Amino acid sequence: MKKIKLSEVPNYCNPFQHSLYNGNISKTVIEQQILKVLTEIKNKKNWNKKIKLQEIREKWKNEFLNRFEENVVDYAIEEALYYSDLFAKNLVPGAVDCTYIDGDSIEEGLLKELIENVAKIKDDPENQRDWHPENNSQLVNPINPSLYPIVFGRTRGLTKNVSSTKIPKWDSVIGKGEIEKVIPIKKETRYFSEKCQWLPTEFNVDATGKVKILSYINNLHPIIHEKMYDTLEKIFENFVPLFNNVLTDTCEQNNKHIKLRIDPGGYIFEEFQEYVNRIRKQEAHENGIEYVEVKAKDLDREIVREYYRTYGNNKIVKIPNPKFNPNDIPKNNIVVDLKGFRLQVIVKLSNIILTPEDPKYKGGVWHLEGMKNEEIVATGIYYYDQENITDSYLAFRQHNVRVLYSGSLGEFHSVYKVKYGGSRDNCLGEIKTIENRMICFPNIYQHKIEDFELKDKSKPGHRKILVFFLINPNKRIYSTAHIPPQQLEWHEMELMKNKNKLSELPILIIEEISKRLDWPMSLKEAKKHNKELMKERKHFAENENKLIGRMHFHN
């Protein structure tokens, strides 16, 4: 197996590359059933250890047989058993193909460190500000990439003495830069925003897997929250193996996400002449007369028409008998390893807060992460703190799926259990969002948060996550290495800190001077751009989902 340099990979699968995410292939109804069983197995905690015990396998099988055919259950259990040997430790395949989870690698001390540092962000007056405008008081983002993003035509970027290896200190360039040099890269695609772009941070992963953050994280002050930077480095180290597996599965040279378990060509349908012969034999037997075989074309036209009318729903369908074979699992042509590379990562902290007055979260909408500007190829989410909430799931689906079967309408329905004219999407399953679980998935599936609510309606509850959006490692976009901090508050702090005549002025005067400056950006202006960005991306997601809803199996 060849371990390669990232520069040798042509590219990673990109949901924005082709018309409405080309490449997805519809799964047969049998495979959809197998996926449902696999989803339930892989959502069990420590499933890769439990499934090795025969008594556990038998128990699970008996439970599944109440709802699924035995060959479907056997296939799913055998596949899960196979992967349990490949992934015997904490990192295991998730409940959806090409996703990975890890529920044990973050040690208790590191988790405690994260919670303490997040609390300091929450207590920081500058962060008492970012409740999500679309969700009343339920959703708050202590670190929000949509606040102070790149605003094309407004944001300033560094243009002089820029080095690909040396990153200037953020406090030495704050307030500097030129507007005309930060312009959107023109793309003839509706997936590209000409207004805004999220700002990634430069993360260096050394040859041993250790992570160092090289540039500031947007909306996280590098001095005030210096300890948080250390914590994020250590947590991202734990995500690197998950990202390696996701990128390996979905890079163009492996393309595991389009591999089918069940070949649609394995369905065998009774030919019309065979159907006519079978029905005429039955009729002859029932009437006590001798059966004489006759070609359908030689029968009376009205009789043939009646046979055709009943043929679609009554012909015999020989369904494939699925049996798991490890040799059918596609082998990796390459293995991606992020060690030794500098990555661009967008960081986000997000909390959903429920109260007795507002006890239910209604769930999110189907969406992809970012737009073409950000080049996000994978997402890592750490569910680090949950309290007093019901089970929560992250659901996934494929869209604009193609079919590899051509036949009559009745046959089409038998293979896919979708009527001709039905929706062209496949639900892939859902991953249970257990506390202390890391989840990593490719940005080729639409996903959404399922609804959840308070367990005890008399007490408040919450779900808190840390998110890493990984930029395509083969591409470079504008980052905090090129864009000085845009926060006016940070600029004021630097003015107060520097030993010059300005620092001797009263704070109120310094604030008044700052307000009269055209740059950096005030919080009021940043919130305005935040709303515009959120509106644009909400509109984008709604339009995509409307378009997906209009795409059927006759388009």
URWOQUI-V752006 format. One record per backbone hydrogen bond with DSSP energy under -0.5 kcal/mol. CO is the residue of the C=O (numbers start at 0). NH is the residue of the N-H. E is the energy in kcal/mol with one decimal. If there is no record, write none. Layout:
((CO	NH	E) (CO	NH	E))
This chain:
((0	2	-0.5) (1	3	-0.6) (1	334	-1.3) (4	7	-1.9) (5	8	-1.7) (7	9	-0.5) (10	251	-1.9) (12	14	-0.5) (13	16	-1.6) (14	20	-0.6) (17	20	-1.4) (20	23	-0.8) (23	401	-2.4) (27	31	-2.4) (28	32	-1.8) (29	33	-2.3) (30	34	-2.6) (31	35	-1.6) (32	36	-1.8) (33	37	-2.6) (34	38	-2.5) (35	39	-1.7) (36	40	-2.3) (37	41	-3.0) (38	42	-1.0) (40	43	-1.6) (43	46	-1.4) (45	48	-1.3) (45	49	-2.4) (46	50	-2.4) (48	51	-0.9) (49	52	-1.9) (51	53	-0.6) (52	56	-2.2) (53	57	-2.6) (54	58	-1.9) (55	59	-2.8) (56	60	-2.6) (57	61	-2.3) (58	62	-1.7) (59	63	-2.4) (60	64	-2.2) (62	65	-0.8) (63	66	-2.4) (63	67	-2.3) (68	72	-2.1) (69	73	-2.9) (70	74	-1.9) (71	75	-2.2) (72	76	-2.6) (73	77	-2.5) (74	78	-2.4) (75	79	-2.5) (76	80	-2.4) (77	81	-2.1) (78	82	-2.2) (79	83	-1.7) (80	84	-1.0) (81	84	-0.7) (81	85	-1.1) (82	86	-2.4) (89	102	-0.6) (91	100	-2.8) (95	98	-1.7) (98	93	-3.0) (99	439	-2.8) (100	91	-2.5) (101	437	-3.2) (104	106	-0.8) (106	110	-2.3) (107	111	-2.5) (108	112	-2.0) (109	113	-2.3) (110	114	-2.5) (111	115	-2.3) (112	116	-2.2) (113	117	-2.7) (114	118	-1.9) (115	119	-1.3) (116	120	-1.5) (117	121	-2.4) (118	122	-2.1) (119	123	-1.0) (123	126	-2.6) (124	127	-1.2) (126	128	-1.3) (126	129	-0.6) (129	140	-2.0) (131	134	-1.4) (134	137	-2.6) (137	139	-0.5) (137	352	-3.8) (138	131	-3.5) (139	141	-0.6) (139	350	-3.3) (142	144	-0.5) (142	348	-2.2) (143	146	-1.8) (145	147	-0.5) (145	148	-0.5) (149	151	-0.6) (149	196	-1.6) (150	153	-2.5) (150	154	-2.9) (156	177	-2.5) (164	166	-0.6) (165	162	-0.7) (165	167	-0.5) (168	171	-1.4) (168	172	-0.6) (169	172	-1.0) (169	173	-0.8) (172	175	-2.4) (177	156	-2.1) (178	181	-2.0) (180	182	-0.9) (181	152	-0.9) (183	185	-0.6) (186	188	-2.1) (188	191	-1.2) (190	371	-2.7) (194	151	-2.2) (196	149	-2.9) (197	199	-0.7) (199	479	-2.3) (200	202	-0.6) (200	344	-2.7) (201	213	-2.9) (201	214	-0.9) (202	204	-0.5) (202	342	-3.7) (203	205	-0.6) (203	211	-2.4) (204	339	-1.3) (204	340	-0.6) (205	208	-1.7) (205	339	-0.7) (209	205	-2.9) (211	203	-3.1) (211	213	-0.6) (215	217	-0.5) (216	219	-2.2) (219	216	-0.6) (220	224	-2.2) (222	225	-1.4) (224	228	-1.4) (225	229	-1.4) (226	230	-2.1) (227	231	-2.8) (228	232	-2.0) (229	233	-1.8) (230	234	-2.2) (231	235	-2.7) (232	236	-1.7) (233	237	-0.9) (234	237	-0.7) (234	238	-0.9) (235	238	-0.7) (235	239	-1.4) (236	240	-0.5) (238	242	-2.6) (239	243	-2.5) (240	244	-1.8) (241	245	-2.3) (242	246	-2.8) (243	247	-2.0) (244	248	-2.2) (245	249	-1.8) (246	250	-1.2) (248	255	-2.9) (249	12	-1.3) (250	253	-2.0) (250	254	-2.8) (254	257	-1.4) (255	258	-1.4) (260	262	-0.5) (262	265	-2.4) (263	266	-1.5) (267	317	-3.5) (270	274	-2.5) (271	275	-2.6) (272	276	-2.5) (273	277	-2.4) (274	278	-2.6) (275	279	-2.5) (276	280	-2.1) (277	281	-2.0) (278	282	-2.5) (279	283	-2.5) (280	284	-2.5) (281	285	-2.5) (282	286	-1.9) (283	287	-0.7) (283	288	-2.4) (284	287	-0.7) (294	297	-1.8) (295	298	-1.5) (299	303	-2.4) (300	304	-2.4) (301	305	-1.8) (302	306	-2.1) (303	307	-2.5) (304	308	-1.8) (305	309	-1.4) (306	310	-1.6) (307	311	-0.8) (309	313	-1.4) (310	314	-1.9) (315	269	-2.4) (315	317	-0.5) (316	318	-0.9) (317	267	-2.3) (319	321	-1.0) (324	327	-2.5) (325	328	-1.4) (332	1	-0.7) (334	3	-1.0) (337	340	-1.4) (340	204	-2.5) (340	342	-0.6) (342	202	-3.0) (343	470	-2.5) (344	200	-3.2) (345	468	-2.8) (347	466	-3.2) (348	142	-0.9) (349	464	-2.7) (350	139	-2.5) (350	352	-0.6) (351	353	-0.5) (351	462	-1.8) (353	460	-2.2) (354	357	-0.7) (357	354	-1.4) (358	453	-2.1) (359	361	-0.6) (360	451	-1.5) (366	446	-2.1) (367	369	-0.5) (370	373	-1.0) (370	374	-1.0) (374	471	-2.8) (376	442	-2.4) (377	469	-2.8) (378	440	-2.2) (379	467	-3.0) (380	382	-0.6) (380	438	-2.8) (381	383	-1.3) (381	465	-2.0) (382	435	-3.7) (382	436	-0.7) (384	463	-3.0) (386	461	-1.8) (387	454	-1.2) (391	432	-2.9) (392	394	-0.6) (392	449	-2.7) (393	430	-2.6) (394	447	-1.8) (395	427	-2.1) (395	428	-1.0) (396	445	-1.8) (397	425	-1.6) (401	25	-4.1) (407	411	-2.5) (408	412	-2.0) (409	413	-1.9) (410	414	-2.2) (411	415	-2.2) (412	416	-2.6) (414	28	-2.8) (418	421	-3.0) (421	552	-1.5) (422	424	-1.0) (423	399	-1.4) (423	400	-1.3) (425	397	-3.0) (428	395	-2.4) (430	393	-2.5) (431	433	-1.4) (433	436	-1.7) (436	382	-2.6) (437	101	-2.0) (438	380	-3.2) (439	99	-2.4) (440	378	-2.6) (441	443	-0.8) (441	444	-1.0) (442	14	-0.6) (445	396	-2.2) (446	366	-1.6) (447	394	-2.5) (448	363	-2.5) (451	360	-3.0) (452	389	-2.7) (454	456	-0.8) (455	458	-1.9) (460	353	-2.7) (461	386	-2.4) (462	351	-2.5) (463	383	-0.8) (463	384	-1.3) (464	349	-2.2) (465	381	-3.1) (466	347	-2.1) (467	379	-2.8) (467	469	-0.6) (468	345	-2.5) (468	470	-0.5) (469	376	-2.5) (469	377	-1.2) (471	474	-2.2) (477	199	-0.7) (478	481	-1.7) (478	482	-1.9) (481	157	-2.9) (481	483	-0.6) (484	174	-0.7) (485	520	-2.3) (486	490	-1.5) (487	491	-2.3) (488	492	-2.0) (489	493	-1.9) (490	494	-2.1) (491	495	-2.2) (492	496	-1.8) (493	497	-2.2) (497	499	-1.7) (499	503	-0.6) (500	503	-0.9) (501	504	-1.8) (505	508	-0.6) (505	509	-1.9) (506	510	-2.6) (507	511	-1.8) (508	512	-2.5) (509	513	-2.5) (510	514	-2.1) (511	515	-1.1) (512	515	-0.5) (512	516	-0.6) (513	516	-1.1) (520	487	-2.1) (521	525	-2.5) (522	526	-2.6) (523	527	-1.4) (524	528	-2.2) (525	529	-2.3) (526	530	-2.2) (527	531	-1.9) (528	532	-2.7) (529	533	-2.7) (530	534	-2.4) (531	535	-2.4) (532	536	-2.4) (533	537	-2.3) (534	538	-2.4) (535	539	-2.2) (536	540	-2.4) (537	541	-2.6) (538	542	-2.5) (539	543	-2.4) (540	544	-2.4) (541	545	-2.2) (542	546	-2.4) (543	547	-2.8) (544	548	-2.3) (545	549	-1.1) (547	550	-1.2) (549	551	-0.6) (550	423	-1.7) (551	554	-2.2))
